[in-house]
Amino acid sequence: EVDKIIFVVTIHDAQARRQSFGQVSGAFIRLVNDDNQTEVARYDLTEDASTETAMLFGELYRHNGEWKFRAVGQGYAGGLASVCAQYGINAS
């Protein structure tokens, strides 16, 4: 049974292309109710992410039988591999 879903965005080949989220403007994540198209939750990336090549924008988690959304905004300079390492996942 799933208790948590994380929303991660990475920049493909960021190191080789010398790119980071510090060069991205207007990035956001939002959850939309598919039945009525209303926005349930939204998180705008506003922090300085000059070295980050992966971002954990938020997580959807189950608490007392209900789904909740938590904005995170955690940046990782090591790309997807560093996010996977934090969660004990092999990224290879």
PyMOL Python script that loads the backbone (N, CA, C, O; Angstrom):
from pymol import cmd

cmd.read_pdbstr("""\
ATOM      1  N   GLU A   1       0.845  -1.183   0.000  1.00  0.00           N
ATOM      2  CA  GLU A   1       0.000   0.000   0.000  1.00  0.00           C
ATOM      3  C   GLU A   1       0.890   1.246   0.000  1.00  0.00           C
ATOM      4  O   GLU A   1       1.878   1.313   0.731  1.00  0.00           O
ATOM      5  N   VAL A   2       0.539   2.201  -0.804  1.00  0.00           N
ATOM      6  CA  VAL A   2       1.320   3.429  -0.942  1.00  0.00           C
ATOM      7  C   VAL A   2       0.906   4.424   0.135  1.00  0.00           C
ATOM      8  O   VAL A   2      -0.281   4.679   0.337  1.00  0.00           O
ATOM      9  N   ASP A   3       1.901   4.984   0.827  1.00  0.00           N
ATOM     10  CA  ASP A   3       1.641   5.991   1.847  1.00  0.00           C
ATOM     11  C   ASP A   3       2.190   7.356   1.480  1.00  0.00           C
ATOM     12  O   ASP A   3       1.806   8.361   2.077  1.00  0.00           O
ATOM     13  N   LYS A   4       3.098   7.402   0.488  1.00  0.00           N
ATOM     14  CA  LYS A   4       3.704   8.677   0.121  1.00  0.00           C
ATOM     15  C   LYS A   4       4.118   8.656  -1.344  1.00  0.00           C
ATOM     16  O   LYS A   4       4.634   7.657  -1.844  1.00  0.00           O
ATOM     17  N   ILE A   5       3.884   9.774  -2.022  1.00  0.00           N
ATOM     18  CA  ILE A   5       4.341   9.982  -3.395  1.00  0.00           C
ATOM     19  C   ILE A   5       5.128  11.281  -3.396  1.00  0.00           C
ATOM     20  O   ILE A   5       4.621  12.317  -2.966  1.00  0.00           O
ATOM     21  N   ILE A   6       6.368  11.231  -3.879  1.00  0.00           N
ATOM     22  CA  ILE A   6       7.168  12.456  -3.936  1.00  0.00           C
ATOM     23  C   ILE A   6       7.212  12.966  -5.373  1.00  0.00           C
ATOM     24  O   ILE A   6       7.199  12.187  -6.326  1.00  0.00           O
ATOM     25  N   PHE A   7       7.265  14.287  -5.508  1.00  0.00           N
ATOM     26  CA  PHE A   7       7.301  14.937  -6.813  1.00  0.00           C
ATOM     27  C   PHE A   7       8.666  15.585  -6.992  1.00  0.00           C
ATOM     28  O   PHE A   7       8.981  16.603  -6.377  1.00  0.00           O
ATOM     29  N   VAL A   8       9.466  14.964  -7.850  1.00  0.00           N
ATOM     30  CA  VAL A   8      10.847  15.388  -8.075  1.00  0.00           C
ATOM     31  C   VAL A   8      11.000  15.815  -9.529  1.00  0.00           C
ATOM     32  O   VAL A   8      10.474  15.177 -10.441  1.00  0.00           O
ATOM     33  N   VAL A   9      11.724  16.898  -9.721  1.00  0.00           N
ATOM     34  CA  VAL A   9      12.048  17.375 -11.064  1.00  0.00           C
ATOM     35  C   VAL A   9      13.563  17.474 -11.154  1.00  0.00           C
ATOM     36  O   VAL A   9      14.214  17.979 -10.240  1.00  0.00           O
ATOM     37  N   THR A  10      14.121  16.989 -12.263  1.00  0.00           N
ATOM     38  CA  THR A  10      15.564  17.070 -12.471  1.00  0.00           C
ATOM     39  C   THR A  10      15.851  17.728 -13.813  1.00  0.00           C
ATOM     40  O   THR A  10      14.989  17.791 -14.690  1.00  0.00           O
ATOM     41  N   ILE A  11      17.066  18.210 -13.952  1.00  0.00           N
ATOM     42  CA  ILE A  11      17.530  18.754 -15.227  1.00  0.00           C
ATOM     43  C   ILE A  11      18.385  17.678 -15.881  1.00  0.00           C
ATOM     44  O   ILE A  11      19.412  17.274 -15.334  1.00  0.00           O
ATOM     45  N   HIS A  12      17.963  17.219 -17.039  1.00  0.00           N
ATOM     46  CA  HIS A  12      18.675  16.151 -17.751  1.00  0.00           C
ATOM     47  C   HIS A  12      20.074  16.617 -18.144  1.00  0.00           C
ATOM     48  O   HIS A  12      20.240  17.690 -18.723  1.00  0.00           O
ATOM     49  N   ASP A  13      21.070  15.806 -17.827  1.00  0.00           N
ATOM     50  CA  ASP A  13      22.476  16.115 -18.136  1.00  0.00           C
ATOM     51  C   ASP A  13      22.894  17.498 -17.634  1.00  0.00           C
ATOM     52  O   ASP A  13      23.633  18.215 -18.308  1.00  0.00           O
ATOM     53  N   ALA A  14      22.418  17.857 -16.457  1.00  0.00           N
ATOM     54  CA  ALA A  14      22.666  19.202 -15.920  1.00  0.00           C
ATOM     55  C   ALA A  14      24.143  19.527 -15.789  1.00  0.00           C
ATOM     56  O   ALA A  14      24.565  20.633 -16.127  1.00  0.00           O
ATOM     57  N   GLN A  15      24.932  18.584 -15.306  1.00  0.00           N
ATOM     58  CA  GLN A  15      26.353  18.868 -15.110  1.00  0.00           C
ATOM     59  C   GLN A  15      27.044  19.092 -16.454  1.00  0.00           C
ATOM     60  O   GLN A  15      27.812  20.041 -16.607  1.00  0.00           O
ATOM     61  N   ALA A  16      26.775  18.229 -17.419  1.00  0.00           N
ATOM     62  CA  ALA A  16      27.405  18.365 -18.739  1.00  0.00           C
ATOM     63  C   ALA A  16      26.956  19.641 -19.445  1.00  0.00           C
ATOM     64  O   ALA A  16      27.724  20.251 -20.188  1.00  0.00           O
ATOM     65  N   ARG A  17      25.714  20.037 -19.208  1.00  0.00           N
ATOM     66  CA  ARG A  17      25.168  21.227 -19.865  1.00  0.00           C
ATOM     67  C   ARG A  17      25.360  22.494 -19.034  1.00  0.00           C
ATOM     68  O   ARG A  17      24.998  23.595 -19.450  1.00  0.00           O
ATOM     69  N   ARG A  18      25.946  22.306 -17.836  1.00  0.00           N
ATOM     70  CA  ARG A  18      26.194  23.422 -16.909  1.00  0.00           C
ATOM     71  C   ARG A  18      24.907  24.205 -16.611  1.00  0.00           C
ATOM     72  O   ARG A  18      24.852  25.429 -16.730  1.00  0.00           O
ATOM     73  N   GLN A  19      23.891  23.454 -16.226  1.00  0.00           N
ATOM     74  CA  GLN A  19      22.601  24.054 -15.913  1.00  0.00           C
ATOM     75  C   GLN A  19      22.209  23.725 -14.481  1.00  0.00           C
ATOM     76  O   GLN A  19      22.626  22.709 -13.925  1.00  0.00           O
ATOM     77  N   SER A  20      21.402  24.598 -13.897  1.00  0.00           N
ATOM     78  CA  SER A  20      20.871  24.386 -12.552  1.00  0.00           C
ATOM     79  C   SER A  20      19.510  25.058 -12.468  1.00  0.00           C
ATOM     80  O   SER A  20      19.102  25.777 -13.380  1.00  0.00           O
ATOM     81  N   PHE A  21      18.812  24.818 -11.366  1.00  0.00           N
ATOM     82  CA  PHE A  21      17.513  25.447 -11.181  1.00  0.00           C
ATOM     83  C   PHE A  21      17.630  26.946 -10.917  1.00  0.00           C
ATOM     84  O   PHE A  21      16.623  27.653 -10.933  1.00  0.00           O
ATOM     85  N   GLY A  22      18.828  27.433 -10.679  1.00  0.00           N
ATOM     86  CA  GLY A  22      19.039  28.870 -10.560  1.00  0.00           C
ATOM     87  C   GLY A  22      18.759  29.596 -11.863  1.00  0.00           C
ATOM     88  O   GLY A  22      18.560  30.810 -11.868  1.00  0.00           O
ATOM     89  N   GLN A  23      18.741  28.863 -12.967  1.00  0.00           N
ATOM     90  CA  GLN A  23      18.467  29.440 -14.281  1.00  0.00           C
ATOM     91  C   GLN A  23      16.999  29.290 -14.684  1.00  0.00           C
ATOM     92  O   GLN A  23      16.606  29.716 -15.770  1.00  0.00           O
ATOM     93  N   VAL A  24      16.199  28.692 -13.820  1.00  0.00           N
ATOM     94  CA  VAL A  24      14.793  28.431 -14.124  1.00  0.00           C
ATOM     95  C   VAL A  24      13.926  29.449 -13.396  1.00  0.00           C
ATOM     96  O   VAL A  24      14.093  29.675 -12.198  1.00  0.00           O
ATOM     97  N   SER A  25      13.008  30.053 -14.121  1.00  0.00           N
ATOM     98  CA  SER A  25      12.066  30.976 -13.472  1.00  0.00           C
ATOM     99  C   SER A  25      10.642  30.494 -13.732  1.00  0.00           C
ATOM    100  O   SER A  25      10.356  29.864 -14.750  1.00  0.00           O
ATOM    101  N   GLY A  26       9.779  30.798 -12.809  1.00  0.00           N
ATOM    102  CA  GLY A  26       8.369  30.453 -12.964  1.00  0.00           C
ATOM    103  C   GLY A  26       8.038  28.985 -12.752  1.00  0.00           C
ATOM    104  O   GLY A  26       6.976  28.532 -13.178  1.00  0.00           O
ATOM    105  N   ALA A  27       8.918  28.228 -12.105  1.00  0.00           N
ATOM    106  CA  ALA A  27       8.654  26.801 -11.878  1.00  0.00           C
ATOM    107  C   ALA A  27       7.654  26.624 -10.736  1.00  0.00           C
ATOM    108  O   ALA A  27       7.722  27.318  -9.722  1.00  0.00           O
ATOM    109  N   PHE A  28       6.735  25.692 -10.916  1.00  0.00           N
ATOM    110  CA  PHE A  28       5.756  25.405  -9.867  1.00  0.00           C
ATOM    111  C   PHE A  28       5.228  23.990 -10.040  1.00  0.00           C
ATOM    112  O   PHE A  28       5.391  23.360 -11.085  1.00  0.00           O
ATOM    113  N   ILE A  29       4.591  23.518  -8.979  1.00  0.00           N
ATOM    114  CA  ILE A  29       3.875  22.250  -9.024  1.00  0.00           C
ATOM    115  C   ILE A  29       2.484  22.531  -8.485  1.00  0.00           C
ATOM    116  O   ILE A  29       2.308  23.340  -7.574  1.00  0.00           O
ATOM    117  N   ARG A  30       1.500  21.855  -9.060  1.00  0.00           N
ATOM    118  CA  ARG A  30       0.144  22.016  -8.549  1.00  0.00           C
ATOM    119  C   ARG A  30      -0.613  20.713  -8.679  1.00  0.00           C
ATOM    120  O   ARG A  30      -0.353  19.911  -9.576  1.00  0.00           O
ATOM    121  N   LEU A  31      -1.547  20.514  -7.776  1.00  0.00           N
ATOM    122  CA  LEU A  31      -2.448  19.372  -7.813  1.00  0.00           C
ATOM    123  C   LEU A  31      -3.819  19.896  -8.197  1.00  0.00           C
ATOM    124  O   LEU A  31      -4.308  20.870  -7.624  1.00  0.00           O
ATOM    125  N   VAL A  32      -4.434  19.243  -9.169  1.00  0.00           N
ATOM    126  CA  VAL A  32      -5.729  19.681  -9.673  1.00  0.00           C
ATOM    127  C   VAL A  32      -6.735  18.547  -9.513  1.00  0.00           C
ATOM    128  O   VAL A  32      -6.450  17.400  -9.858  1.00  0.00           O
ATOM    129  N   ASN A  33      -7.911  18.875  -8.988  1.00  0.00           N
ATOM    130  CA  ASN A  33      -9.003  17.919  -8.887  1.00  0.00           C
ATOM    131  C   ASN A  33      -9.518  17.658 -10.298  1.00  0.00           C
ATOM    132  O   ASN A  33     -10.059  18.559 -10.940  1.00  0.00           O
ATOM    133  N   ASP A  34      -9.353  16.442 -10.777  1.00  0.00           N
ATOM    134  CA  ASP A  34      -9.726  16.104 -12.149  1.00  0.00           C
ATOM    135  C   ASP A  34     -11.234  16.188 -12.384  1.00  0.00           C
ATOM    136  O   ASP A  34     -11.673  16.404 -13.513  1.00  0.00           O
ATOM    137  N   ASP A  35     -12.028  16.020 -11.328  1.00  0.00           N
ATOM    138  CA  ASP A  35     -13.482  16.060 -11.485  1.00  0.00           C
ATOM    139  C   ASP A  35     -13.999  17.450 -11.825  1.00  0.00           C
ATOM    140  O   ASP A  35     -14.862  17.602 -12.689  1.00  0.00           O
ATOM    141  N   ASN A  36     -13.465  18.477 -11.137  1.00  0.00           N
ATOM    142  CA  ASN A  36     -13.989  19.835 -11.351  1.00  0.00           C
ATOM    143  C   ASN A  36     -12.926  20.840 -11.779  1.00  0.00           C
ATOM    144  O   ASN A  36     -13.204  22.035 -11.881  1.00  0.00           O
ATOM    145  N   GLN A  37     -11.705  20.357 -12.031  1.00  0.00           N
ATOM    146  CA  GLN A  37     -10.592  21.181 -12.515  1.00  0.00           C
ATOM    147  C   GLN A  37     -10.183  22.307 -11.557  1.00  0.00           C
ATOM    148  O   GLN A  37      -9.616  23.310 -11.990  1.00  0.00           O
ATOM    149  N   THR A  38     -10.465  22.147 -10.269  1.00  0.00           N
ATOM    150  CA  THR A  38     -10.029  23.152  -9.299  1.00  0.00           C
ATOM    151  C   THR A  38      -8.641  22.803  -8.778  1.00  0.00           C
ATOM    152  O   THR A  38      -8.288  21.633  -8.630  1.00  0.00           O
ATOM    153  N   GLU A  39      -7.871  23.836  -8.506  1.00  0.00           N
ATOM    154  CA  GLU A  39      -6.527  23.662  -7.972  1.00  0.00           C
ATOM    155  C   GLU A  39      -6.630  23.362  -6.481  1.00  0.00           C
ATOM    156  O   GLU A  39      -7.178  24.158  -5.717  1.00  0.00           O
ATOM    157  N   VAL A  40      -6.104  22.216  -6.073  1.00  0.00           N
ATOM    158  CA  VAL A  40      -6.170  21.782  -4.681  1.00  0.00           C
ATOM    159  C   VAL A  40      -4.982  22.312  -3.895  1.00  0.00           C
ATOM    160  O   VAL A  40      -5.134  22.754  -2.756  1.00  0.00           O
ATOM    161  N   ALA A  41      -3.803  22.271  -4.498  1.00  0.00           N
ATOM    162  CA  ALA A  41      -2.587  22.748  -3.841  1.00  0.00           C
ATOM    163  C   ALA A  41      -1.617  23.239  -4.910  1.00  0.00           C
ATOM    164  O   ALA A  41      -1.622  22.757  -6.042  1.00  0.00           O
ATOM    165  N   ARG A  42      -0.779  24.214  -4.525  1.00  0.00           N
ATOM    166  CA  ARG A  42       0.215  24.751  -5.452  1.00  0.00           C
ATOM    167  C   ARG A  42       1.445  25.182  -4.661  1.00  0.00           C
ATOM    168  O   ARG A  42       1.334  25.711  -3.555  1.00  0.00           O
ATOM    169  N   TYR A  43       2.613  24.947  -5.243  1.00  0.00           N
ATOM    170  CA  TYR A  43       3.864  25.394  -4.653  1.00  0.00           C
ATOM    171  C   TYR A  43       4.691  26.041  -5.755  1.00  0.00           C
ATOM    172  O   TYR A  43       4.970  25.416  -6.778  1.00  0.00           O
ATOM    173  N   ASP A  44       5.082  27.296  -5.544  1.00  0.00           N
ATOM    174  CA  ASP A  44       5.921  28.032  -6.483  1.00  0.00           C
ATOM    175  C   ASP A  44       7.360  28.005  -5.994  1.00  0.00           C
ATOM    176  O   ASP A  44       7.623  28.291  -4.826  1.00  0.00           O
ATOM    177  N   LEU A  45       8.293  27.663  -6.876  1.00  0.00           N
ATOM    178  CA  LEU A  45       9.708  27.663  -6.534  1.00  0.00           C
ATOM    179  C   LEU A  45      10.201  29.099  -6.558  1.00  0.00           C
ATOM    180  O   LEU A  45      10.293  29.714  -7.620  1.00  0.00           O
ATOM    181  N   THR A  46      10.519  29.632  -5.380  1.00  0.00           N
ATOM    182  CA  THR A  46      10.963  31.019  -5.298  1.00  0.00           C
ATOM    183  C   THR A  46      12.343  31.153  -4.682  1.00  0.00           C
ATOM    184  O   THR A  46      12.951  32.222  -4.747  1.00  0.00           O
ATOM    185  N   GLU A  47      12.842  30.087  -4.086  1.00  0.00           N
ATOM    186  CA  GLU A  47      14.136  30.181  -3.411  1.00  0.00           C
ATOM    187  C   GLU A  47      15.280  30.160  -4.417  1.00  0.00           C
ATOM    188  O   GLU A  47      15.111  29.734  -5.559  1.00  0.00           O
ATOM    189  N   ASP A  48      16.434  30.620  -3.981  1.00  0.00           N
ATOM    190  CA  ASP A  48      17.629  30.573  -4.815  1.00  0.00           C
ATOM    191  C   ASP A  48      18.096  29.126  -4.903  1.00  0.00           C
ATOM    192  O   ASP A  48      18.388  28.492  -3.889  1.00  0.00           O
ATOM    193  N   ALA A  49      18.161  28.619  -6.110  1.00  0.00           N
ATOM    194  CA  ALA A  49      18.577  27.232  -6.327  1.00  0.00           C
ATOM    195  C   ALA A  49      19.743  27.220  -7.308  1.00  0.00           C
ATOM    196  O   ALA A  49      19.728  26.498  -8.305  1.00  0.00           O
ATOM    197  N   SER A  50      20.741  28.024  -7.011  1.00  0.00           N
ATOM    198  CA  SER A  50      21.817  28.263  -7.970  1.00  0.00           C
ATOM    199  C   SER A  50      22.666  27.038  -8.285  1.00  0.00           C
ATOM    200  O   SER A  50      23.263  26.972  -9.359  1.00  0.00           O
ATOM    201  N   THR A  51      22.736  26.066  -7.379  1.00  0.00           N
ATOM    202  CA  THR A  51      23.557  24.882  -7.646  1.00  0.00           C
ATOM    203  C   THR A  51      22.733  23.604  -7.769  1.00  0.00           C
ATOM    204  O   THR A  51      23.276  22.552  -8.107  1.00  0.00           O
ATOM    205  N   GLU A  52      21.456  23.678  -7.504  1.00  0.00           N
ATOM    206  CA  GLU A  52      20.622  22.479  -7.483  1.00  0.00           C
ATOM    207  C   GLU A  52      20.283  22.001  -8.897  1.00  0.00           C
ATOM    208  O   GLU A  52      19.914  22.792  -9.765  1.00  0.00           O
ATOM    209  N   THR A  53      20.418  20.697  -9.103  1.00  0.00           N
ATOM    210  CA  THR A  53      20.086  20.084 -10.387  1.00  0.00           C
ATOM    211  C   THR A  53      18.903  19.128 -10.261  1.00  0.00           C
ATOM    212  O   THR A  53      18.460  18.540 -11.247  1.00  0.00           O
ATOM    213  N   ALA A  54      18.400  18.981  -9.040  1.00  0.00           N
ATOM    214  CA  ALA A  54      17.187  18.213  -8.768  1.00  0.00           C
ATOM    215  C   ALA A  54      16.420  18.950  -7.680  1.00  0.00           C
ATOM    216  O   ALA A  54      17.013  19.540  -6.778  1.00  0.00           O
ATOM    217  N   MET A  55      15.101  18.908  -7.776  1.00  0.00           N
ATOM    218  CA  MET A  55      14.256  19.563  -6.777  1.00  0.00           C
ATOM    219  C   MET A  55      13.149  18.618  -6.348  1.00  0.00           C
ATOM    220  O   MET A  55      12.440  18.045  -7.175  1.00  0.00           O
ATOM    221  N   LEU A  56      13.016  18.467  -5.040  1.00  0.00           N
ATOM    222  CA  LEU A  56      11.872  17.771  -4.469  1.00  0.00           C
ATOM    223  C   LEU A  56      10.845  18.864  -4.192  1.00  0.00           C
ATOM    224  O   LEU A  56      10.937  19.574  -3.191  1.00  0.00           O
ATOM    225  N   PHE A  57       9.871  18.993  -5.083  1.00  0.00           N
ATOM    226  CA  PHE A  57       8.895  20.076  -4.964  1.00  0.00           C
ATOM    227  C   PHE A  57       7.907  19.828  -3.836  1.00  0.00           C
ATOM    228  O   PHE A  57       7.581  20.746  -3.083  1.00  0.00           O
ATOM    229  N   GLY A  58       7.431  18.599  -3.714  1.00  0.00           N
ATOM    230  CA  GLY A  58       6.444  18.327  -2.685  1.00  0.00           C
ATOM    231  C   GLY A  58       6.180  16.850  -2.551  1.00  0.00           C
ATOM    232  O   GLY A  58       6.728  16.028  -3.286  1.00  0.00           O
ATOM    233  N   GLU A  59       5.327  16.528  -1.596  1.00  0.00           N
ATOM    234  CA  GLU A  59       4.956  15.133  -1.392  1.00  0.00           C
ATOM    235  C   GLU A  59       3.481  15.031  -1.046  1.00  0.00           C
ATOM    236  O   GLU A  59       2.924  15.860  -0.327  1.00  0.00           O
ATOM    237  N   LEU A  60       2.882  14.005  -1.574  1.00  0.00           N
ATOM    238  CA  LEU A  60       1.507  13.656  -1.277  1.00  0.00           C
ATOM    239  C   LEU A  60       1.599  12.479  -0.321  1.00  0.00           C
ATOM    240  O   LEU A  60       2.220  11.467  -0.649  1.00  0.00           O
ATOM    241  N   TYR A  61       0.995  12.590   0.851  1.00  0.00           N
ATOM    242  CA  TYR A  61       1.131  11.521   1.843  1.00  0.00           C
ATOM    243  C   TYR A  61      -0.204  11.233   2.512  1.00  0.00           C
ATOM    244  O   TYR A  61      -1.090  12.085   2.580  1.00  0.00           O
ATOM    245  N   ARG A  62      -0.317  10.019   2.995  1.00  0.00           N
ATOM    246  CA  ARG A  62      -1.542   9.596   3.666  1.00  0.00           C
ATOM    247  C   ARG A  62      -1.374   9.785   5.167  1.00  0.00           C
ATOM    248  O   ARG A  62      -0.395   9.325   5.756  1.00  0.00           O
ATOM    249  N   HIS A  63      -2.341  10.469   5.780  1.00  0.00           N
ATOM    250  CA  HIS A  63      -2.324  10.706   7.222  1.00  0.00           C
ATOM    251  C   HIS A  63      -3.731  10.467   7.757  1.00  0.00           C
ATOM    252  O   HIS A  63      -4.684  11.135   7.356  1.00  0.00           O
ATOM    253  N   ASN A  64      -3.845   9.503   8.669  1.00  0.00           N
ATOM    254  CA  ASN A  64      -5.147   9.135   9.241  1.00  0.00           C
ATOM    255  C   ASN A  64      -6.184   8.847   8.158  1.00  0.00           C
ATOM    256  O   ASN A  64      -7.343   9.247   8.269  1.00  0.00           O
ATOM    257  N   GLY A  65      -5.750   8.148   7.112  1.00  0.00           N
ATOM    258  CA  GLY A  65      -6.663   7.748   6.054  1.00  0.00           C
ATOM    259  C   GLY A  65      -6.963   8.807   5.011  1.00  0.00           C
ATOM    260  O   GLY A  65      -7.698   8.542   4.059  1.00  0.00           O
ATOM    261  N   GLU A  66      -6.410  10.002   5.168  1.00  0.00           N
ATOM    262  CA  GLU A  66      -6.646  11.081   4.206  1.00  0.00           C
ATOM    263  C   GLU A  66      -5.349  11.452   3.511  1.00  0.00           C
ATOM    264  O   GLU A  66      -4.274  11.383   4.106  1.00  0.00           O
ATOM    265  N   TRP A  67      -5.457  11.847   2.244  1.00  0.00           N
ATOM    266  CA  TRP A  67      -4.286  12.308   1.502  1.00  0.00           C
ATOM    267  C   TRP A  67      -4.068  13.782   1.760  1.00  0.00           C
ATOM    268  O   TRP A  67      -5.007  14.576   1.718  1.00  0.00           O
ATOM    269  N   LYS A  68      -2.824  14.143   2.027  1.00  0.00           N
ATOM    270  CA  LYS A  68      -2.428  15.532   2.291  1.00  0.00           C
ATOM    271  C   LYS A  68      -1.274  15.878   1.360  1.00  0.00           C
ATOM    272  O   LYS A  68      -0.550  14.990   0.910  1.00  0.00           O
ATOM    273  N   PHE A  69      -1.100  17.168   1.070  1.00  0.00           N
ATOM    274  CA  PHE A  69       0.024  17.629   0.262  1.00  0.00           C
ATOM    275  C   PHE A  69       0.895  18.532   1.113  1.00  0.00           C
ATOM    276  O   PHE A  69       0.400  19.399   1.833  1.00  0.00           O
ATOM    277  N   ARG A  70       2.210  18.317   1.021  1.00  0.00           N
ATOM    278  CA  ARG A  70       3.164  19.160   1.738  1.00  0.00           C
ATOM    279  C   ARG A  70       4.167  19.704   0.737  1.00  0.00           C
ATOM    280  O   ARG A  70       4.828  18.943   0.030  1.00  0.00           O
ATOM    281  N   ALA A  71       4.277  21.021   0.679  1.00  0.00           N
ATOM    282  CA  ALA A  71       5.300  21.653  -0.149  1.00  0.00           C
ATOM    283  C   ALA A  71       6.646  21.455   0.529  1.00  0.00           C
ATOM    284  O   ALA A  71       6.762  21.636   1.742  1.00  0.00           O
ATOM    285  N   VAL A  72       7.671  21.084  -0.244  1.00  0.00           N
ATOM    286  CA  VAL A  72       8.985  20.809   0.326  1.00  0.00           C
ATOM    287  C   VAL A  72      10.012  21.821  -0.164  1.00  0.00           C
ATOM    288  O   VAL A  72      10.594  22.541   0.646  1.00  0.00           O
ATOM    289  N   GLY A  73      10.245  21.890  -1.457  1.00  0.00           N
ATOM    290  CA  GLY A  73      11.215  22.838  -2.007  1.00  0.00           C
ATOM    291  C   GLY A  73      12.653  22.525  -1.654  1.00  0.00           C
ATOM    292  O   GLY A  73      13.458  23.441  -1.484  1.00  0.00           O
ATOM    293  N   GLN A  74      12.997  21.246  -1.539  1.00  0.00           N
ATOM    294  CA  GLN A  74      14.356  20.823  -1.198  1.00  0.00           C
ATOM    295  C   GLN A  74      15.166  20.631  -2.465  1.00  0.00           C
ATOM    296  O   GLN A  74      14.780  19.860  -3.344  1.00  0.00           O
ATOM    297  N   GLY A  75      16.289  21.332  -2.562  1.00  0.00           N
ATOM    298  CA  GLY A  75      17.155  21.204  -3.724  1.00  0.00           C
ATOM    299  C   GLY A  75      18.292  20.230  -3.478  1.00  0.00           C
ATOM    300  O   GLY A  75      18.724  20.039  -2.341  1.00  0.00           O
ATOM    301  N   TYR A  76      18.772  19.617  -4.544  1.00  0.00           N
ATOM    302  CA  TYR A  76      19.879  18.667  -4.492  1.00  0.00           C
ATOM    303  C   TYR A  76      20.865  19.011  -5.598  1.00  0.00           C
ATOM    304  O   TYR A  76      20.479  19.121  -6.762  1.00  0.00           O
ATOM    305  N   ALA A  77      22.124  19.179  -5.246  1.00  0.00           N
ATOM    306  CA  ALA A  77      23.152  19.492  -6.241  1.00  0.00           C
ATOM    307  C   ALA A  77      23.605  18.253  -6.994  1.00  0.00           C
ATOM    308  O   ALA A  77      24.248  18.377  -8.036  1.00  0.00           O
ATOM    309  N   GLY A  78      23.293  17.070  -6.504  1.00  0.00           N
ATOM    310  CA  GLY A  78      23.760  15.829  -7.118  1.00  0.00           C
ATOM    311  C   GLY A  78      22.779  15.171  -8.061  1.00  0.00           C
ATOM    312  O   GLY A  78      22.943  13.997  -8.393  1.00  0.00           O
ATOM    313  N   GLY A  79      21.764  15.894  -8.501  1.00  0.00           N
ATOM    314  CA  GLY A  79      20.806  15.335  -9.447  1.00  0.00           C
ATOM    315  C   GLY A  79      19.932  14.252  -8.847  1.00  0.00           C
ATOM    316  O   GLY A  79      19.797  14.137  -7.629  1.00  0.00           O
ATOM    317  N   LEU A  80      19.341  13.463  -9.730  1.00  0.00           N
ATOM    318  CA  LEU A  80      18.416  12.412  -9.312  1.00  0.00           C
ATOM    319  C   LEU A  80      19.076  11.395  -8.387  1.00  0.00           C
ATOM    320  O   LEU A  80      18.433  10.884  -7.470  1.00  0.00           O
ATOM    321  N   ALA A  81      20.345  11.099  -8.615  1.00  0.00           N
ATOM    322  CA  ALA A  81      21.050  10.121  -7.771  1.00  0.00           C
ATOM    323  C   ALA A  81      21.054  10.544  -6.311  1.00  0.00           C
ATOM    324  O   ALA A  81      20.927   9.695  -5.428  1.00  0.00           O
ATOM    325  N   SER A  82      21.196  11.830  -6.037  1.00  0.00           N
ATOM    326  CA  SER A  82      21.220  12.286  -4.643  1.00  0.00           C
ATOM    327  C   SER A  82      19.839  12.199  -3.999  1.00  0.00           C
ATOM    328  O   SER A  82      19.732  11.928  -2.803  1.00  0.00           O
ATOM    329  N   VAL A  83      18.791  12.425  -4.772  1.00  0.00           N
ATOM    330  CA  VAL A  83      17.432  12.273  -4.240  1.00  0.00           C
ATOM    331  C   VAL A  83      17.175  10.799  -3.938  1.00  0.00           C
ATOM    332  O   VAL A  83      16.669  10.458  -2.868  1.00  0.00           O
ATOM    333  N   CYS A  84      17.522   9.938  -4.874  1.00  0.00           N
ATOM    334  CA  CYS A  84      17.327   8.499  -4.683  1.00  0.00           C
ATOM    335  C   CYS A  84      18.091   7.993  -3.468  1.00  0.00           C
ATOM    336  O   CYS A  84      17.577   7.174  -2.705  1.00  0.00           O
ATOM    337  N   ALA A  85      19.310   8.473  -3.286  1.00  0.00           N
ATOM    338  CA  ALA A  85      20.121   8.054  -2.140  1.00  0.00           C
ATOM    339  C   ALA A  85      19.438   8.406  -0.826  1.00  0.00           C
ATOM    340  O   ALA A  85      19.492   7.626   0.124  1.00  0.00           O
ATOM    341  N   GLN A  86      18.801   9.563  -0.757  1.00  0.00           N
ATOM    342  CA  GLN A  86      18.113   9.966   0.471  1.00  0.00           C
ATOM    343  C   GLN A  86      16.963   9.019   0.798  1.00  0.00           C
ATOM    344  O   GLN A  86      16.660   8.789   1.969  1.00  0.00           O
ATOM    345  N   TYR A  87      16.326   8.472  -0.229  1.00  0.00           N
ATOM    346  CA  TYR A  87      15.182   7.585  -0.024  1.00  0.00           C
ATOM    347  C   TYR A  87      15.553   6.106  -0.111  1.00  0.00           C
ATOM    348  O   TYR A  87      14.675   5.243  -0.106  1.00  0.00           O
ATOM    349  N   GLY A  88      16.859   5.809  -0.189  1.00  0.00           N
ATOM    350  CA  GLY A  88      17.308   4.426  -0.211  1.00  0.00           C
ATOM    351  C   GLY A  88      17.002   3.691  -1.505  1.00  0.00           C
ATOM    352  O   GLY A  88      16.804   2.476  -1.508  1.00  0.00           O
ATOM    353  N   ILE A  89      16.966   4.433  -2.604  1.00  0.00           N
ATOM    354  CA  ILE A  89      16.662   3.856  -3.916  1.00  0.00           C
ATOM    355  C   ILE A  89      17.931   3.851  -4.756  1.00  0.00           C
ATOM    356  O   ILE A  89      18.686   4.823  -4.751  1.00  0.00           O
ATOM    357  N   ASN A  90      18.166   2.758  -5.479  1.00  0.00           N
ATOM    358  CA  ASN A  90      19.309   2.674  -6.380  1.00  0.00           C
ATOM    359  C   ASN A  90      18.946   3.363  -7.691  1.00  0.00           C
ATOM    360  O   ASN A  90      18.008   2.942  -8.367  1.00  0.00           O
ATOM    361  N   ALA A  91      19.671   4.408  -8.059  1.00  0.00           N
ATOM    362  CA  ALA A  91      19.345   5.207  -9.242  1.00  0.00           C
ATOM    363  C   ALA A  91      19.962   4.683 -10.525  1.00  0.00           C
ATOM    364  O   ALA A  91      19.738   5.266 -11.586  1.00  0.00           O
ATOM    365  N   SER A  92      20.725   3.612 -10.467  1.00  0.00           N
ATOM    366  CA  SER A  92      21.395   3.153 -11.694  1.00  0.00           C
ATOM    367  C   SER A  92      20.529   2.317 -12.588  1.00  0.00           C
ATOM    368  O   SER A  92      20.978   1.874 -13.645  1.00  0.00           O
TER     369      SER A  92
END
""", "prot")
cmd.dss("prot")
cmd.show_as("cartoon", "prot")
cmd.util.cbc("prot")
cmd.orient("prot")
